[in-house]
Amino acid sequence: MPHEEDNQPSLRNGSRISRIPRSSTPRFDSSAGSARARQIGVGIERICVLDVEPELRSGLDPTSLPEQRRAASALTWSLPRGRFSCAPGTFDLEGSLGLLIVEGLIIRHLLTGDMEILELVGPGDVLCPSVDMNAEMAHYTQQHWTVMRRARFAILDRSFTLAVSSWPEIAANISDRVAMRVGWMALSTAIRGLRRVDRRLLAMLWFYANRWGRVTPEGVVLELELTHRQLAGLVGARRPSVTTALSALERSGEIHRRHDRSWLLRGERPALTVSPPATASPAHELSALATGTHTSTR
């Protein structure tokens, strides 16, 4: 849930992390190659993933926490705002658990035909470059990534996997993050299926606010500097329709675009669930068949 507003960097689960000093550059590729990465001073440091994401401790024996913390040390990779690539060969995939987003917000662009669908990922999400775009997917679509807010990843490479191998709960909890991301993608797909564009936008903004927003006396603040075109890609609509829908939501007072381009959401989070239609139990249907009273609904 959103947490109270403060001046500290925040994660989805409310944990806090400190600024990490800049150092040398890891072996990754940016949008203009590793040379540009060196020029912009990409930061690298070691962090304990159990500290920045305490939920990854679930199921662990707390008496062994000091040893677990030493083992769960990972290098970090920092990127500024802008487009970047994570093409095959830029990341050592052998035995890797992926990239854990520690800070920042990133958009994944999927282009098929003249349609662009966006996925927004942020703190707590795990990216798996070998899975996010395999050869079969590449046959139907193209993708690229854009850092919307300066990002920092924890590199869960083979050395990390080996270091935490004595505690399989850690790897299992990280795998759960991948599964959670799949679930959130499914929810995003369901939201895109809503008939009205304004309802899609409101539901999507509240979805992100529940993960990354913060509570203020006026409402929940969501710091997302997204253009109307990007919002259109997130909700599966055309940009003009999004502009019209946003204007209607602002007039109704349900949302407000602040001067710093963040969103203020007022009122209650919209409910998307509905009661399923009543259906006869299997036992009832068998009884109806036996007595000849069963009626086909086809």
CORMOBEL-V967023 format. One record per pair of residues at least 24 apart in sequence whose ideal C-beta (glycine too) atoms are under 8 Angstrom apart, sorted by sequence separation. I is the first residue (numbers start at 0). J is the second residue. D is the distance in whole Angstrom. If there is no record, write none. Layout:
I,J,D ; I,J,D
This chain:
20,44,6 ; 47,71,6 ; 48,72,8 ; 99,123,8 ; 100,124,5 ; 107,131,7 ; 19,44,4 ; 47,72,6 ; 48,73,5 ; 78,103,8 ; 99,124,8 ; 100,125,7 ; 46,72,7 ; 47,73,8 ; 73,99,7 ; 75,101,7 ; 99,125,5 ; 100,126,7 ; 126,152,8 ; 19,46,7 ; 45,72,5 ; 46,73,6 ; 98,125,7 ; 203,230,8 ; 45,73,7 ; 97,125,5 ; 98,126,4 ; 111,139,6 ; 119,147,8 ; 45,74,6 ; 46,75,6 ; 96,125,7 ; 97,126,6 ; 98,127,8 ; 111,140,4 ; 16,46,8 ; 44,74,7 ; 45,75,7 ; 97,127,4 ; 98,128,7 ; 110,140,6 ; 111,141,8 ; 125,155,8 ; 200,230,7 ; 203,233,6 ; 43,74,6 ; 44,75,5 ; 97,128,8 ; 109,140,5 ; 110,141,5 ; 203,234,5 ; 43,75,6 ; 109,141,8 ; 110,142,7 ; 42,75,7 ; 43,76,7 ; 109,142,5 ; 16,50,8 ; 43,77,7 ; 95,129,8 ; 108,142,6 ; 200,234,6 ; 16,51,5 ; 41,76,7 ; 42,77,4 ; 107,142,6 ; 108,143,5 ; 199,234,4 ; 14,50,8 ; 41,77,5 ; 92,128,7 ; 108,144,7 ; 199,235,7 ; 224,260,5 ; 14,51,6 ; 41,78,7 ; 92,129,5 ; 107,144,6 ; 108,145,7 ; 199,236,7 ; 218,255,8 ; 220,257,7 ; 222,259,8 ; 224,261,8 ; 14,52,7 ; 90,128,5 ; 106,144,7 ; 196,234,7 ; 223,261,7 ; 14,53,6 ; 89,128,8 ; 105,144,6 ; 106,145,5 ; 222,261,4 ; 223,262,6 ; 12,52,7 ; 39,79,6 ; 105,145,7 ; 196,236,5 ; 221,261,6 ; 222,262,8 ; 10,51,7 ; 12,53,7 ; 85,126,7 ; 87,128,8 ; 105,146,5 ; 106,147,6 ; 200,241,7 ; 220,261,6 ; 221,262,4 ; 10,52,7 ; 12,54,5 ; 87,129,8 ; 104,146,8 ; 105,147,7 ; 220,262,7 ; 221,263,8 ; 85,128,5 ; 103,146,6 ; 104,147,4 ; 191,234,6 ; 220,263,6 ; 221,264,6 ; 103,147,8 ; 104,148,4 ; 190,234,7 ; 191,235,4 ; 196,240,5 ; 200,244,5 ; 219,263,7 ; 220,264,8 ; 103,148,5 ; 105,150,6 ; 196,241,6 ; 199,244,8 ; 200,245,7 ; 218,263,5 ; 219,264,5 ; 85,131,8 ; 102,148,8 ; 103,149,6 ; 104,150,7 ; 187,233,7 ; 217,263,6 ; 218,264,5 ; 52,99,7 ; 102,149,7 ; 103,150,3 ; 130,177,8 ; 196,243,8 ; 197,244,4 ; 201,248,6 ; 218,265,4 ; 102,150,6 ; 103,151,6 ; 125,173,6 ; 196,244,4 ; 197,245,8 ; 200,248,7 ; 215,263,8 ; 217,265,7 ; 218,266,8 ; 25,74,6 ; 27,76,6 ; 29,78,7 ; 52,101,8 ; 102,151,4 ; 195,244,8 ; 51,101,5 ; 100,150,7 ; 101,151,5 ; 127,177,6 ; 197,247,5 ; 204,254,7 ; 25,76,5 ; 30,81,6 ; 48,99,6 ; 100,151,8 ; 101,152,7 ; 125,176,4 ; 197,248,6 ; 30,82,4 ; 100,152,6 ; 101,153,5 ; 124,176,7 ; 125,177,5 ; 201,253,6 ; 212,264,7 ; 30,83,5 ; 99,152,6 ; 123,176,7 ; 201,254,7 ; 29,83,5 ; 30,84,6 ; 98,152,4 ; 99,153,4 ; 208,262,8 ; 28,83,8 ; 29,84,7 ; 46,101,7 ; 98,153,7 ; 125,180,7 ; 19,75,6 ; 21,77,8 ; 28,84,6 ; 98,154,6 ; 99,155,6 ; 124,180,5 ; 208,264,5 ; 28,85,7 ; 98,155,7 ; 19,77,7 ; 27,85,8 ; 28,86,6 ; 97,155,6 ; 204,262,6 ; 84,143,7 ; 85,144,6 ; 96,155,4 ; 205,264,6 ; 209,268,7 ; 28,88,8 ; 84,144,7 ; 95,155,6 ; 120,180,7 ; 204,264,6 ; 208,268,8 ; 28,89,4 ; 82,143,6 ; 83,144,6 ; 95,156,5 ; 27,89,5 ; 82,144,7 ; 83,145,8 ; 94,156,7 ; 95,157,6 ; 26,89,8 ; 27,90,7 ; 82,145,5 ; 83,146,6 ; 94,157,3 ; 96,159,7 ; 205,268,5 ; 81,145,7 ; 82,146,8 ; 93,157,6 ; 95,159,8 ; 96,160,6 ; 205,269,6 ; 26,91,8 ; 81,146,6 ; 91,156,5 ; 95,160,7 ; 80,146,5 ; 91,157,7 ; 94,160,5 ; 118,184,6 ; 79,146,7 ; 80,147,7 ; 94,161,7 ; 202,269,5 ; 78,146,5 ; 80,148,7 ; 201,269,6 ; 54,123,8 ; 80,149,6 ; 118,187,7 ; 202,271,6 ; 79,149,6 ; 52,123,6 ; 78,149,7 ; 198,269,7 ; 77,149,7 ; 78,150,5 ; 77,150,7 ; 78,151,8 ; 77,151,5 ; 78,152,8 ; 96,170,6 ; 99,173,7 ; 148,222,8 ; 76,151,7 ; 77,152,8 ; 75,151,5 ; 76,152,5 ; 97,173,7 ; 147,223,8 ; 148,224,8 ; 75,152,6 ; 96,173,5 ; 99,176,7 ; 147,224,7 ; 75,153,6 ; 76,154,6 ; 96,174,7 ; 147,225,7 ; 193,271,8 ; 74,153,8 ; 75,154,7 ; 73,153,4 ; 74,154,5 ; 97,177,7 ; 73,154,6 ; 190,271,7 ; 73,155,6 ; 74,156,8 ; 189,271,7 ; 73,156,8 ; 16,101,6 ; 16,102,7 ; 73,159,5 ; 72,159,8 ; 123,210,8 ; 71,159,8 ; 119,207,7 ; 121,210,7 ; 122,211,7 ; 72,162,7 ; 121,211,6 ; 10,101,8 ; 71,162,7 ; 70,162,4 ; 71,163,5 ; 70,163,5 ; 8,102,6 ; 70,165,7 ; 67,163,8 ; 70,166,7 ; 71,169,6 ; 67,166,6 ; 51,153,7 ; 67,169,7 ; 63,166,8 ; 119,223,8 ; 48,153,5 ; 46,153,6 ; 48,155,7 ; 59,166,6 ; 104,211,7 ; 42,151,8 ; 59,168,5 ; 11,121,7 ; 58,168,4 ; 59,169,7 ; 11,122,5 ; 12,123,7 ; 57,168,7 ; 10,122,4 ; 11,123,4 ; 117,229,6 ; 9,122,8 ; 10,123,6 ; 58,171,7 ; 55,169,6 ; 58,172,7 ; 119,233,6 ; 57,172,6 ; 117,232,4 ; 118,233,8 ; 56,172,8 ; 116,232,6 ; 117,233,5 ; 55,172,5 ; 115,232,5 ; 54,172,7 ; 55,173,7 ; 104,223,7 ; 116,235,7 ; 49,169,8 ; 106,229,7 ; 108,232,7 ; 25,154,7 ; 19,151,7 ; 11,210,5 ; 11,211,6 ; 9,211,8 ; 9,213,7 ; 1,208,6 ; 1,209,7 ; 5,213,8 ; 0,209,6 ; 4,213,4 ; 1,211,8 ; 3,213,7 ; 4,214,7 ; 1,212,4 ; 2,213,6 ; 3,214,5 ; 4,215,5 ; 1,213,5 ; 2,214,7 ; 1,214,5 ; 4,220,7 ; 1,219,5
